[in-house]
Amino acid sequence: MRKAFFVSTLVLLVAFAVQFIFAAVGGFTRPIGDDAYALHSINGMAVIPVLTVLTALLAALAKAPGRVIGLAVLPIGLVVLQPLIAMLAEALTDASGVSTPLGLIIGGLHALNGIIAVHVVVGVHRAARQLSLAVPAGEAQLVPQEREPA
């Protein structure tokens, strides 16, 4: 279970990295249409939430320390917050659909929240790596005996 926890954190980190790439793809797509951020939306609203819940579940099944399980659960809340921030930023446009300064600031919080989520997942990944390298209780390590000099 510990190896599965470690692998899930690695896959989640890759999904977050891809999420930033998809955001850039949307930002540089011309002409900008409703589907410019389609990949970003699908990854952020389907793939990342499923991987985040899976990682939190595997942390519990791997019998990780409570702090690590708590850190593994934290991105779930951050991921749920992402579309809410994006919707609020979209709602703060003027009557002609042009972004307002407040809407742009809120949009910046969307990116900041994503960066915070990545940093939390990096912490969980480091903890999972340490946990996967640790020898479970009850298993003795075999220490090779050195030969005595002749």
Residue, then its C-alpha position, 0 to 999 in steps of 0.5 A: m500500500r505504501k508503494a501505491f501511495f507513493v505512485s499516486t502522489l507522483v501521478l498527481l504531481v504529473a497531473f498538476a504539471v499538465q494542468f499548468i501546461f493546459a492553462a498555457v495552451g488555453g491562454f495562447t490559443r487564438p482565436i480564444g473561444d469557449d473551448a480554449y480551456a477545455l483540456h484545463s477544465i477536464n483535467g481540473m474537474a475530473v482527473i485531478p479530483v479523482l487522483t486527489v481522493l485516491t491519494a488521500l484514501l491510499a494515505a489512510l490505507a498505507k497507515a501514514p501518520g495523521r499529519v500526512i493523511g491530513l496533508a493528503v486530504l488538504p488538496i481536496g478542499l483546494v481543488v474544490l475551491q478552484p472552480l469557485i474562484a474561477m466562477l467568481a472571477e468570471a462573474l466580475t466582468d462588466a456589462s460588455g464582458v470585459s474583465t474588471p481589475l477586481g475580476l483579474i485579481i480574483g483570477g490571480l487567486h485561482a493561479l495562486n491556489g493552484i500553486i499552493a495545491v502543488h506545494v501541498v502535493v509535493g509535501v505529501h509526495r516527499a512524505a510518501r517517499q519516506l514512508s515507502l522507503a521505511v521498513p514496516a514494523g515487525e520486519a527485520q532488516l537483514v544485515p550482512q555479516e562482514r568476514e573476519p580477516a584471515 
